[in-house]
Amino acid sequence: AAADDTLAEKVTAIEAAINAGGVAADGQAAMFMDSGNTYVFISEGNDNLGAGDALIELTGFDATGKTLFQNGNDAFIA
């Protein structure tokens, strides 16, 4: 399999990984890095990418060693 080496491929892989664990749920999220920026992907709860999914770019933020915590509708990076 080819590496996920573009932002689009990484977003697709993250969405698939979120939903691979079982039942898809609105608000499931994951954090990843690409080209020196950190991204937070938030799923709308449906398999495959959709208009209700969100991708937030944190320009220049290094997420190395950080964890994304979720509590209800809130998310924190620590």
Salt bridges, closest charged atoms under 4 A:
ASP34 OD1 - LYS10 NZ 2.73
